[in-house]
Amino acid sequence: MSTSLASVRLIRAVCVLCFIGGIAGMIVASLADNNIEAVLAAGIITAMAALVLLAVSTVTTTRRTAEFDEADAEILEHGIRRVVDSGADETAVRDLVRRAITLGRRTPE
């Protein structure tokens, strides 16, 4: 497991603990003596954990949008067309590209 993946998992685990603690804190503070300051503090902790979780999930997302995939596919198709137009066998070129894509999917990041 890479260091960044371990860090992300640790941050997510801490956020979950903050969620659980914050919700429990809001309930206990509300039931104990209706202490609004304690309820607000627990709510703010829970909200901050949610913001941190959203930020970490946004930053570490590796999936690209479909527009980028379409643009890459078009660039690849133009490249194949240029190689075929220069005299290469189209079937062989497309088979080679398929094998490269399969290899790329199997290779860990």
MARGU-606123 format. One record per residue: residue number from 0; residue in three letters; x, y, z of N, C-alpha, C, CB in turn. Coordinates in steps of 0.02 Angstrom, whole numbers, plus 32768, in hexadecimal, padded with zeros to 4 digits. Atoms other than C-alpha are relative to their C-alpha. Glycine has a CB too. Example, Ala and Ser with C-alpha at 12.3 -4.5 7.8 and 13.67 -1.06 7.14 Angstrom:
+-----+------+------+------+------+-------+-------+-------+------+------+------+-------+-------+-------+
!  nr ! rest ! n.px ! n.py ! n.pz ! ca.px ! ca.py ! ca.pz ! c.px ! c.py ! c.pz ! cb.px ! cb.py ! cb.pz !
+-----+------+------+------+------+-------+-------+-------+------+------+------+-------+-------+-------+
!   0 !  ALA ! 802D ! 7FC5 ! 8000 !  8267 !  7F1F !  8186 ! 802D ! 803C ! 8000 !  7FCE !  8001 !  803E !
!   1 !  SER ! 7FD6 ! 7FC5 ! 7FFD !  82AC !  7FCB !  8165 ! 7FD9 ! 8037 ! 8025 !  8014 !  8017 !  7FB9 !
+-----+------+------+------+------+-------+-------+-------+------+------+------+-------+-------+-------+
END
This chain:
+-----+------+------+------+------+-------+-------+-------+------+------+------+-------+-------+-------+
!  nr ! rest ! n.px ! n.py ! n.pz ! ca.px ! ca.py ! ca.pz ! c.px ! c.py ! c.pz ! cb.px ! cb.py ! cb.pz !
+-----+------+------+------+------+-------+-------+-------+------+------+------+-------+-------+-------+
!   0 !  MET ! 802A ! 7FC5 ! 8000 !  8000 !  8000 !  8000 ! 802C ! 803E ! 8000 !  7FD0 !  8000 !  803D !
!   1 !  SER ! 7FD7 ! 7FC4 ! 8004 !  8045 !  80A9 !  7FD0 ! 7FF3 ! 802E ! 803A !  7FF3 !  8024 !  7FBD !
!   2 !  THR ! 8006 ! 7FD1 ! 7FC9 !  8060 !  8134 !  804C ! 7FC3 ! 802D ! 7FF8 !  803F !  802A !  8006 !
!   3 !  SER ! 8039 ! 7FD3 ! 800A !  7FDE !  81A6 !  7FFE ! 7FBE ! 7FDB ! 800B !  8002 !  801D !  7FB9 !
!   4 !  LEU ! 803D ! 8026 ! 7FF5 !  7F5B !  811C !  7FFF ! 7FF5 ! 7FF4 ! 804B !  8003 !  7FBC !  7FDB !
!   5 !  ALA ! 8005 ! 800A ! 7FB8 !  7F81 !  80F9 !  80B6 ! 7FEA ! 8042 ! 8022 !  8043 !  7FE8 !  801E !
!   6 !  SER ! 8012 ! 7FBF ! 7FE4 !  7F73 !  81B4 !  80DC ! 7FB6 ! 800F ! 7FF4 !  802C !  8037 !  7FE2 !
!   7 !  VAL ! 8046 ! 7FF4 ! 8010 !  7ECB !  81C0 !  8085 ! 7FD3 ! 7FD5 ! 802B !  7FF2 !  7FF2 !  7FB5 !
!   8 !  ARG ! 8028 ! 802C ! 7FD5 !  7E89 !  812A !  80E4 ! 8000 ! 8018 ! 8048 !  801B !  7FB8 !  7FFD !
!   9 !  LEU ! 7FFC ! 7FE6 ! 7FBC !  7EC6 !  8175 !  8188 ! 7FD4 ! 803D ! 8007 !  8049 !  8011 !  8012 !
!  10 !  ILE ! 802A ! 7FC4 ! 7FFD !  7E72 !  821B !  8162 ! 7FB6 ! 7FED ! 7FFF !  800F !  8030 !  7FC5 !
!  11 !  ARG ! 8046 ! 8015 ! 8002 !  7DD0 !  81C3 !  8135 ! 7FEA ! 7FE0 ! 8042 !  7FF5 !  7FCE !  7FC6 !
!  12 !  ALA ! 8010 ! 8020 ! 7FC0 !  7DD6 !  815B !  81D5 ! 7FF7 ! 8035 ! 8037 !  8038 !  7FCF !  8015 !
!  13 !  VAL ! 8006 ! 7FCA ! 7FCF !  7DF2 !  81F9 !  823D ! 7FBE ! 8025 ! 7FF5 !  803C !  8030 !  7FFC !
!  14 !  CYS ! 803F ! 7FDE ! 800F !  7D5F !  824C !  81E5 ! 7FC4 ! 7FD7 ! 8019 !  7FF9 !  800D !  7FB4 !
!  15 !  VAL ! 8037 ! 802B ! 7FE8 !  7CEF !  81B7 !  820C ! 7FFB ! 8004 ! 804C !  800B !  7FB6 !  7FE9 !
!  16 !  LEU ! 8001 ! 7FFA ! 7FB7 !  7D23 !  81C0 !  82C3 ! 7FE4 ! 8044 ! 8015 !  8047 !  7FF7 !  801C !
!  17 !  CYS ! 801C ! 7FBE ! 7FF0 !  7CFC !  827B !  82C3 ! 7FB5 ! 8001 ! 7FF4 !  8023 !  8036 !  7FD5 !
!  18 !  PHE ! 8048 ! 8004 ! 800C !  7C52 !  8257 !  8277 ! 7FDD ! 7FDE ! 803A !  7FF1 !  7FDA !  7FBE !
!  19 !  ILE ! 8020 ! 8026 ! 7FC9 !  7C28 !  81D5 !  82FA ! 8004 ! 8027 ! 8041 !  8023 !  7FBB !  8008 !
!  20 !  GLY ! 7FF9 ! 7FD9 ! 7FC2 !  7C6E !  823E !  8388 ! 7FD6 ! 803F ! 7FFF !  8048 !  8012 !  800B !
!  21 !  GLY ! 8027 ! 7FC2 ! 8004 !  7C1A !  82DC !  834A ! 7FB6 ! 7FF4 ! 8007 !  800E !  8022 !  7FBE !
!  22 !  ILE ! 8048 ! 800F ! 7FFA !  7B6F !  828D !  8337 ! 7FF0 ! 7FEB ! 8048 !  7FEC !  7FC8 !  7FCF !
!  23 !  ALA ! 800B ! 8014 ! 7FBA !  7B7E !  8238 !  83E1 ! 8004 ! 803C ! 802E !  8034 !  7FCB !  8015 !
!  24 !  GLY ! 7FF9 ! 7FC4 ! 7FD7 !  7BB9 !  82DD !  842B ! 7FC3 ! 802D ! 7FFC !  803D !  8026 !  7FEC !
!  25 !  MET ! 803C ! 7FD7 ! 8008 !  7B25 !  833B !  83E3 ! 7FC5 ! 7FE2 ! 8027 !  7FED !  8007 !  7FB7 !
!  26 !  ILE ! 8038 ! 8021 ! 7FDE !  7AAB !  82BB !  8428 ! 8008 ! 8005 ! 804C !  7FFB !  7FB6 !  7FEB !
!  27 !  VAL ! 7FF4 ! 7FFF ! 7FB7 !  7AFB !  82B0 !  84D5 ! 7FFA ! 8047 ! 801B !  8046 !  7FE3 !  8010 !
!  28 !  ALA ! 8004 ! 7FBB ! 7FE8 !  7B0F !  836D !  84E6 ! 7FB9 ! 801A ! 7FFE !  802D !  802D !  7FD6 !
!  29 !  SER ! 8046 ! 7FE9 ! 8004 !  7A5C !  8389 !  84AF ! 7FD6 ! 7FE1 ! 8037 !  7FE3 !  7FEF !  7FBB !
!  30 !  LEU ! 8028 ! 8022 ! 7FCE !  7A16 !  8308 !  8526 ! 8016 ! 8010 ! 8048 !  8003 !  7FB5 !  7FF6 !
!  31 !  ALA ! 7FE6 ! 7FF7 ! 7FBC !  7A86 !  832C !  85BC ! 7FE3 ! 803D ! 8022 !  804C !  8006 !  7FFE !
!  32 !  ASP ! 801C ! 7FC4 ! 7FE0 !  7A59 !  83DF !  85E3 ! 7FF1 ! 8037 ! 7FCD !  8030 !  801B !  8035 !
!  33 !  ASN ! 8010 ! 7FD2 ! 8036 !  7A30 !  842D !  853C ! 8035 ! 8037 ! 7FF9 !  7FBB !  8020 !  800B !
!  34 !  ASN ! 7FC7 ! 7FD2 ! 8005 !  7ADD !  847D !  8531 ! 800C ! 8010 ! 7FB6 !  8040 !  7FE1 !  8021 !
!  35 !  ILE ! 7FFD ! 7FED ! 8046 !  7AD5 !  84DA !  848C ! 8048 ! 8008 ! 7FE7 !  7FDA !  803F !  7FF4 !
!  36 !  GLU ! 7FBA ! 7FF7 ! 8014 !  7B90 !  8502 !  848A ! 8020 ! 7FBD ! 7FEF !  8028 !  8023 !  8037 !
!  37 !  ALA ! 7FE4 ! 8043 ! 800C !  7BBF !  844A !  8495 ! 7FE2 ! 7FE1 ! 7FC1 !  7FF3 !  7FD1 !  803D !
!  38 !  VAL ! 8021 ! 801A ! 803D !  7B40 !  841C !  840F ! 801E ! 8021 ! 7FC2 !  7FB4 !  800C !  8003 !
!  39 !  LEU ! 7FE3 ! 7FDC ! 8038 !  7B85 !  84A3 !  839C ! 8048 ! 7FEA ! 7FF3 !  7FFD !  804B !  800C !
!  40 !  ALA ! 7FBA ! 8016 ! 8007 !  7C39 !  846D !  83BD ! 8002 ! 7FBB ! 7FDE !  8023 !  7FFD !  8044 !
!  41 !  ALA ! 8001 ! 8043 ! 801E !  7C10 !  83B8 !  8393 ! 7FE8 ! 8004 ! 7FB7 !  7FD1 !  7FD1 !  8029 !
!  42 !  GLY ! 8018 ! 7FF7 ! 8045 !  7BB1 !  83F0 !  82F8 ! 8035 ! 801D ! 7FD3 !  7FC3 !  802C !  7FFF !
!  43 !  ILE ! 7FCA ! 7FE2 ! 8028 !  7C42 !  845A !  82BD ! 8036 ! 7FCD ! 7FF1 !  801E !  803D !  8024 !
!  44 !  ILE ! 7FCE ! 8035 ! 800A !  7CBB !  83C8 !  82D5 ! 7FE7 ! 7FD0 ! 7FC9 !  800D !  7FDA !  8041 !
!  45 !  THR ! 801C ! 802D ! 8032 !  7C47 !  8359 !  826F ! 8001 ! 8020 ! 7FBB !  7FB9 !  7FEC !  8013 !
!  46 !  ALA ! 8001 ! 7FDD ! 8041 !  7C35 !  83DB !  81E5 ! 8047 ! 8007 ! 7FE4 !  7FE0 !  8046 !  8008 !
!  47 !  MET ! 7FBB ! 7FF9 ! 8018 !  7CF1 !  83F7 !  81DC ! 801B ! 7FBC ! 7FE7 !  802E !  801A !  8039 !
!  48 !  ALA ! 7FEB ! 8043 ! 8017 !  7D0E !  833B !  81CF ! 7FE2 ! 7FF2 ! 7FBB !  7FEA !  7FCA !  8032 !
!  49 !  ALA ! 8020 ! 8009 ! 8042 !  7C92 !  8338 !  813E ! 8024 ! 8028 ! 7FCA !  7FB6 !  8015 !  8003 !
!  50 !  LEU ! 7FDB ! 7FD7 ! 8031 !  7CEE !  83C6 !  80E6 ! 8045 ! 7FE2 ! 7FF0 !  8009 !  8047 !  801A !
!  51 !  VAL ! 7FBF ! 8020 ! 800B !  7D96 !  836F !  80FE ! 7FF8 ! 7FC2 ! 7FD5 !  8022 !  7FEE !  8043 !
!  52 !  LEU ! 800C ! 803C ! 8028 !  7D4F !  82CD !  80BA ! 7FF0 ! 8010 ! 7FB8 !  7FC6 !  7FD7 !  801F !
!  53 !  LEU ! 800F ! 7FEB ! 8044 !  7D08 !  8326 !  8022 ! 803F ! 8018 ! 7FDC !  7FCB !  8038 !  8000 !
!  54 !  ALA ! 7FC3 ! 7FE6 ! 801F !  7DAD !  837F !  8001 ! 8030 ! 7FC8 ! 7FEF !  8022 !  8033 !  802F !
!  55 !  VAL ! 7FD3 ! 8038 ! 800C !  7E14 !  82E0 !  8012 ! 7FE6 ! 7FD5 ! 7FC7 !  800A !  7FD6 !  8040 !
!  56 !  SER ! 801C ! 802A ! 8035 !  7D9E !  827E !  7FA3 ! 8006 ! 8023 ! 7FBC !  7FB6 !  7FF0 !  800E !
!  57 !  THR ! 7FFA ! 7FDB ! 803E !  7DA1 !  8307 !  7F1F ! 8047 ! 8001 ! 7FE6 !  7FE6 !  8048 !  8009 !
!  58 !  VAL ! 7FBA ! 7FFA ! 8013 !  7E5D !  8319 !  7F1E ! 801D ! 7FBC ! 7FEA !  8029 !  801C !  8039 !
!  59 !  THR ! 7FE2 ! 8041 ! 800E !  7E83 !  825E !  7F1A ! 7FDB ! 7FD8 ! 7FCC !  8003 !  7FD8 !  803F !
!  60 !  THR ! 8025 ! 8023 ! 8034 !  7E04 !  822D !  7E96 ! 802C ! 7FFB ! 7FC2 !  7FBE !  8023 !  7FEF !
!  61 !  THR ! 7FD6 ! 800A ! 803A !  7E61 !  81E1 !  7E03 ! 7FD8 ! 7FF5 ! 7FC0 !  802F !  7FC5 !  800B !
!  62 !  ARG ! 802A ! 800B ! 803A !  7DCE !  81C5 !  7D8E ! 7FF7 ! 8041 ! 7FDA !  7FBB !  7FE4 !  8014 !
!  63 !  ARG ! 8007 ! 7FC4 ! 8029 !  7DCB !  8240 !  7CFF ! 7FBA ! 8003 ! 7FE3 !  8034 !  8001 !  7FC7 !
!  64 !  THR ! 8043 ! 7FF7 ! 801C !  7D2F !  8287 !  7CB1 ! 7FFD ! 7FE2 ! 7FBA !  7FED !  804A !  7FFE !
!  65 !  ALA ! 800A ! 8020 ! 8041 !  7CE6 !  823D !  7C12 ! 801B ! 802C ! 7FC7 !  7FB5 !  7FF2 !  7FF5 !
!  66 !  GLU ! 7FE7 ! 7FD4 ! 8034 !  7D18 !  82D7 !  7BAE ! 8049 ! 7FF4 ! 7FF2 !  7FF4 !  8049 !  8013 !
!  67 !  PHE ! 7FB9 ! 800D ! 800A !  7DD0 !  82B4 !  7BCB ! 800A ! 7FBC ! 7FDF !  8025 !  8002 !  8043 !
!  68 !  ASP ! 7FFB ! 8042 ! 8020 !  7DB7 !  81FD !  7B9D ! 7FF0 ! 8004 ! 7FB6 !  7FD0 !  7FCE !  8023 !
!  69 !  GLU ! 8012 ! 7FF8 ! 8046 !  7D62 !  8230 !  7AFB ! 8037 ! 8024 ! 7FD9 !  7FBE !  8027 !  7FFA !
!  70 !  ALA ! 7FCA ! 7FDB ! 8021 !  7DED !  82AB !  7AD2 ! 803C ! 7FD2 ! 7FF5 !  8015 !  803E !  8029 !
!  71 !  ASP ! 7FC8 ! 8030 ! 8007 !  7E72 !  8225 !  7AF3 ! 7FF1 ! 7FCD ! 7FCA !  800E !  7FDD !  8043 !
!  72 !  ALA ! 8013 ! 8031 ! 8033 !  7E12 !  81A9 !  7A87 ! 8007 ! 801E ! 7FBA !  7FB9 !  7FE7 !  800C !
!  73 !  GLU ! 7FFB ! 7FDF ! 8042 !  7E0B !  8226 !  79F8 ! 8049 ! 8009 ! 7FEC !  7FDD !  8045 !  8001 !
!  74 !  ILE ! 7FB8 ! 7FF9 ! 800E !  7EC6 !  824A !  7A06 ! 801E ! 7FBD ! 7FEC !  8025 !  801D !  803E !
!  75 !  LEU ! 7FE8 ! 8043 ! 8010 !  7EEA !  818F !  7A05 ! 7FE9 ! 7FEB ! 7FBB !  7FE8 !  7FCD !  8035 !
!  76 !  GLU ! 801A ! 8013 ! 8043 !  7E7B !  8173 !  796D ! 8025 ! 8026 ! 7FC9 !  7FB5 !  800F !  7FFC !
!  77 !  HIS ! 7FDA ! 7FDA ! 8032 !  7ED4 !  81FF !  790E ! 8047 ! 7FE3 ! 7FF8 !  8004 !  804A !  8013 !
!  78 !  GLY ! 7FBE ! 801E ! 8003 !  7F7B !  81B0 !  793B ! 8000 ! 7FBE ! 7FDA !  801B !  7FF4 !  8046 !
!  79 !  ILE ! 8007 ! 8040 ! 8024 !  7F42 !  8105 !  78FD ! 7FF7 ! 800E ! 7FB5 !  7FC5 !  7FD6 !  801B !
!  80 !  ARG ! 800D ! 7FF0 ! 8046 !  7F02 !  8154 !  785D ! 8040 ! 8016 ! 7FDD !  7FCA !  8038 !  7FFB !
!  81 !  ARG ! 7FC1 ! 7FE9 ! 801E !  7FAB !  81AA !  783D ! 802F ! 7FC5 ! 7FF3 !  8022 !  8032 !  802E !
!  82 !  VAL ! 7FD4 ! 803A ! 8009 !  800A !  8106 !  7857 ! 7FE7 ! 7FD4 ! 7FC7 !  8004 !  7FD7 !  8041 !
!  83 !  VAL ! 801D ! 8028 ! 8036 !  7F92 !  80A8 !  77E4 ! 800A ! 8022 ! 7FBD !  7FB5 !  7FF2 !  800D !
!  84 !  ASP ! 7FF6 ! 7FDC ! 803E !  7F9C !  8131 !  7761 ! 8048 ! 7FFF ! 7FE7 !  7FEA !  8049 !  8009 !
!  85 !  SER ! 7FBA ! 8003 ! 8014 !  8059 !  8122 !  7762 ! 8014 ! 7FBA ! 7FE9 !  802D !  8016 !  8039 !
!  86 !  GLY ! 7FF2 ! 8041 ! 801E !  804C !  806C !  772D ! 7FFB ! 7FC5 ! 802F !  8042 !  8001 !  7FE4 !
!  87 !  ALA ! 8005 ! 8038 ! 7FD1 !  8033 !  8001 !  77CA ! 7FBD ! 7FDC ! 7FF7 !  8009 !  8017 !  8049 !
!  88 !  ASP ! 803D ! 8028 ! 8002 !  7FB1 !  7F76 !  77D1 ! 7FD2 ! 8016 ! 8039 !  8010 !  7FB3 !  8005 !
!  89 !  GLU ! 802E ! 7FE5 ! 7FCE !  7F18 !  7FBC !  782B ! 7FEE ! 7FCD ! 8035 !  7FC1 !  8019 !  7FDE !
!  90 !  THR ! 8012 ! 8034 ! 7FD0 !  7EE9 !  7F16 !  787C ! 8038 ! 7FF5 ! 8033 !  7FF0 !  7FBE !  7FDC !
!  91 !  ALA ! 7FC7 ! 800A ! 7FD4 !  7F98 !  7F00 !  78C2 ! 8008 ! 803B ! 8031 !  8041 !  7FF6 !  7FD7 !
!  92 !  VAL ! 7FF9 ! 7FC5 ! 7FD5 !  7F9D !  7FB2 !  7905 ! 7FCB ! 8000 ! 8036 !  7FFC !  8041 !  7FD6 !
!  93 !  ARG ! 8036 ! 8000 ! 7FCF !  7EF4 !  7FA3 !  7959 ! 8009 ! 7FC8 ! 8033 !  7FBC !  7FF8 !  7FDD !
!  94 !  ASP ! 7FF1 ! 8036 ! 7FD1 !  7F25 !  7EFB !  79A6 ! 8037 ! 8015 ! 8031 !  8016 !  7FC0 !  7FDA !
!  95 !  LEU ! 7FCA ! 7FE8 ! 7FD5 !  7FC4 !  7F4A !  79E9 ! 7FE6 ! 8033 ! 8033 !  8037 !  8020 !  7FD6 !
!  96 !  VAL ! 801D ! 7FCE ! 7FD2 !  7F61 !  7FDB !  7A35 ! 7FD5 ! 7FDD ! 8035 !  7FD5 !  8032 !  7FD9 !
!  97 !  ARG ! 8028 ! 8026 ! 7FD0 !  7EE6 !  7F60 !  7A86 ! 802C ! 7FDF ! 8035 !  7FD5 !  7FCB !  7FDD !
!  98 !  ARG ! 7FD3 ! 8021 ! 7FD1 !  7F76 !  7EFF !  7AD3 ! 8020 ! 8033 ! 802F !  8036 !  7FDA !  7FDA !
!  99 !  ALA ! 7FE3 ! 7FCC ! 7FD6 !  7FC5 !  7FA0 !  7B13 ! 7FCE ! 8018 ! 8035 !  8018 !  803C !  7FD5 !
! 100 !  ILE ! 8034 ! 7FEB ! 7FD1 !  7F21 !  7FD5 !  7B63 ! 7FF6 ! 7FCB ! 8036 !  7FBE !  800F !  7FDC !
! 101 !  THR ! 8007 ! 8037 ! 7FCF !  7F0D !  7F2A !  7BB5 ! 803A ! 7FFF ! 8030 !  7FFA !  7FBD !  7FDB !
! 102 !  LEU ! 7FC5 ! 7FFE ! 7FD5 !  7FBE !  7F34 !  7BF8 ! 7FFD ! 803B ! 8030 !  803F !  8003 !  7FD5 !
! 103 !  GLY ! 8006 ! 7FC5 ! 7FD6 !  7FA1 !  7FE3 !  7C39 ! 7FCD ! 7FF8 ! 8037 !  7FEE !  803B !  7FD7 !
! 104 !  ARG ! 8033 ! 800C ! 7FCD !  7F05 !  7FAC !  7C97 ! 8018 ! 7FD0 ! 8035 !  7FC0 !  7FE6 !  7FE0 !
! 105 !  ARG ! 7FE7 ! 8031 ! 7FCF !  7F63 !  7F1D !  7CEB ! 8039 ! 801D ! 802A !  8019 !  7FC1 !  7FDC !
! 106 !  THR ! 7FC7 ! 7FE3 ! 7FDC !  7FF6 !  7F8A !  7D20 ! 7FE8 ! 802C ! 8039 !  802D !  8028 !  7FD0 !
! 107 !  PRO ! 8016 ! 7FD6 ! 7FC8 !  7FE0 !  7FD1 !  7DCF ! 801E ! 8046 ! 7FFB !  8014 !  7FE0 !  8043 !
! 108 !  GLU ! 7FE8 ! 7FBA ! 8002 !  7FF3 !  808D !  7DE5 ! 8038 ! 800A ! 8030 !  7FC7 !  8030 !  800F !
+-----+------+------+------+------+-------+-------+-------+------+------+------+-------+-------+-------+
END
